[in-house]
């Protein structure tokens, strides 16, 4: 194992010792209890299984058969989650064949950021993660289950399900993905149409046709954003059936992999193989996830989400840990927005299995960790295939299927990972360097300050941004308005960049896994609504963003900077950020939320 990775892991272990020890003690206390149907009162048990077929009740009461709870994010609004409609029946059928029983324990909400992008609903998006975690807890709180299967794919859904599951750390758990949609219009062409629309060169009809060609069927969006980064990280953590991430929802292999998830979770309920999720997800597994994210140039959202995930298991990580791992982890994948390929091409070229195998062999990941499959993480470096009626895993070729998409550790796209920590007198921020050409890693230009993304878009429409500048978009953090993604800013800024202007964005908001080619210092902490330095910036201040050395500063005289007051959000704008489209219901979360670097957690 690389010494750099060992050192980061050891620091995490030492830092987490009190909280991890307390967490494991709680898990062990719950494991010692009798099974739910034997422990609960008769009326409780009768309520729990009242609607089940008599045969299933007999299995539970007389045969003491294992009972699986299903938590599903199924809905028809998300293309990635629509395929889950038939999964409970498949799971139930397979469980019965194996002598077990199942119940859909509950559903959790799952919103689509693509639908709410630039709209008020996006201000509920980040907080939906903790809402999903609570929904998972409510589903499992009936406390009659021996194991759980978690059905979810997209942005906040997987972290939410995982946080919820880790609060039931005594249960063996397996995540069950549904896969990406088939390839439509390529992502580069889609972005060009968006830029033309921003310039007024094409109309709404042409834009809608392009978007419909990109988002056209069941499955996740095909770019390597937060949803598909989720799947990469779950593979790296050993929480999937090996190789399950990027199989199309309607591929015949998908049902076989779903049935295999039932077999694996039941296997892990057996005494000799008992592996509850709270013990599986340890410090080494968290580091494996971080490394997988960095090696593939994954979503910046996970610098928030995986901090929260780790904390749910009593493990404390921060952006400095990501920073040092990134410096020592090679970039092995080039998938849009870090390249031209989509996730289907990534899968065809070798996919998660190829990357995981390379990282293990290069000494960047811990192979000897618990996983839901026997054999440890090595099994996740293989490819599932069907041979006759049997599902088998085959060794991947040593060579990449396409070196423009995925590479070996001997021939990486870059010697360091795709994310970087920025520090300076503006606070701490992150940038997705893998998506930004190196000649744009250093930007120095005057600030133009905006208190909302709408203000920036209006300034662009008025032709006021035809110059070098750094867009400072503040009051976009979790306390201010729930930290929405600011995707709609990418096309106009790309237009200006393509005209030859030096542009960048500095924000306490999010740009997510599809932040594009614009230098973007995001998640700036402390945020403006917490008195952060971003609220001290004035129009015309020179901002220097240097991703090469990892700094972010306002080049203002120190005495002037120290004396300058932070601007506060007006009552009118604060009222606007907290009312309408359900935002009133999330006021408690805005008040209690921790900083982005602390995972934007609302439950501590």
Secondary structure, DSSP 8 states (H G I E B T S, - for coil): --HHHHHHHHHHHHHHHHHHHHHHHHHHHHHTS--HHHHS-HHHHHHHHTTS-HHHHHHHHTS---EEEEEE---SSSHHHHGGGGHHHHHHHHHHHTT-EEEEEEE-----HHHHTTSGGGGGHHHHHHHHHHHHHHHHTT---SEEEEE--SHHHHHHHHHHHHTTTTSEEEE----B----S-HHHHHHHHHHHHTTSS-HHHHHHHHHHHS-SSSB-SSSSHHHHHHHHHHHHT-SSTT-TT--TTSHHHHHHHHHHHHHHHHTTSGGG---HHHHS-HHHHHHHHHHHHHTT--TTHHHHHHHHHHHTT----HHHHHHHHHTS-B-B-BTTSSSB-HHHHHHHTHHHHHHHHHHHTT-S--SS--SSTTGGGGGGEEEEEETTEEEEEE--SS-S-TTTB--GGG-SBSS-S-EEEEETTEEEEE-GGGS-GGGSEEEEEEEEESSHHHHHHHHHTTTT-S-EEEEE-S-SHHHHS--B-THHHHHHHHHHHTT--EEEEESSB-GGG-TTSEEEEEEES-GGGT-GGGG--TT-EEEEETTTTEEEE---HHHHHH-------HHHHHHTTSSTTGGGGHHHHHH---TTTT--S--
